[in-house]
Amino acid sequence: MFEAYTIRRFQKSDAVQVSNLIIKTLRTTNIKDYSASYIEKTVNAFSPEGVIQRASWTHFYVVCHNDFILGCGAIGSYWGSKEESSLFTIFVLPEYQGKGIGRKIIETLEHDEYFLRAKRIEIPASITACQFYRKLGYDYKKGIDYPDEEQLYRLEKFR
């Protein structure tokens, strides 16, 4: 397991590095489960400006080794609810996947106030990450075990 890292809240100065991390991960890891056109459409949402915008309405975290960002993840309210939250934007650079960093991101998000106040947490999970989240206790929302029209699984956990 890769241990020499820290987790901290996202800063605007991280935006370019986080954008590059997400885009690289989508094009390298997620491409195995999605078409190139789907990936490129998704990439457009994760420009540095898009990352900053997302961080403005979530608690956004980054995993760093020195000043190098290895992964990220966010949690926010589920459509404004105080009793439900959602996990978003969970990515780990391809060369660091399988080293416990994704699990550490989830643990960090599960200690955030948005998680602690919620009775239900939802994840719009990619096909690529679905089984990873299921290993961490998230299950199919309403038992629906296939991707929706956005090609995402809706997973949830109750507290």
Phi, psi and omega in degrees: 000141181275113187252343189277064179215164175233157176240131180215169177289146177300143172238151181306328180292349178275351193302315182294315181296319179293317177303312179299319178300311182297313182296317178299317181295316178301313184285340183258311185266308185289339180299339179291338184244354185226158177288158178299322180293321177297314180300314183294326175295319179293319179307321182302331181283348187245036170295165176306320178295321178295322178294315178299319180297315179298319180294339181288338180241011176226170165265108189253130182241152173233148175255124185237146165243108192058239179258008183264125182272123182262334184196171180205165176189155183220157174223143178206176178294143175275102179050042175084359182288144174270345182255355179226142178227167178227147172263141184220161163053046180265113182219144173230135178309139184308319183287352178247002179291149179082012182247013177090000182289317178300318178298318180295324176298312180299316178301318178297314180297326180283357173253359179284153181301327178297324178287313187295331180275346187273148171267336180221137178237132181246148173232122168279096191264136174292160173303320182299319187261355187308309184292329175301311180293324179297323177297336182263014173097006176269140183232169182297129178294128180055026178072008182279109188254035176218156182294150179275192182295341176270005183063037177235148170273142173259111180249157180209160175221137177256146178249000000 
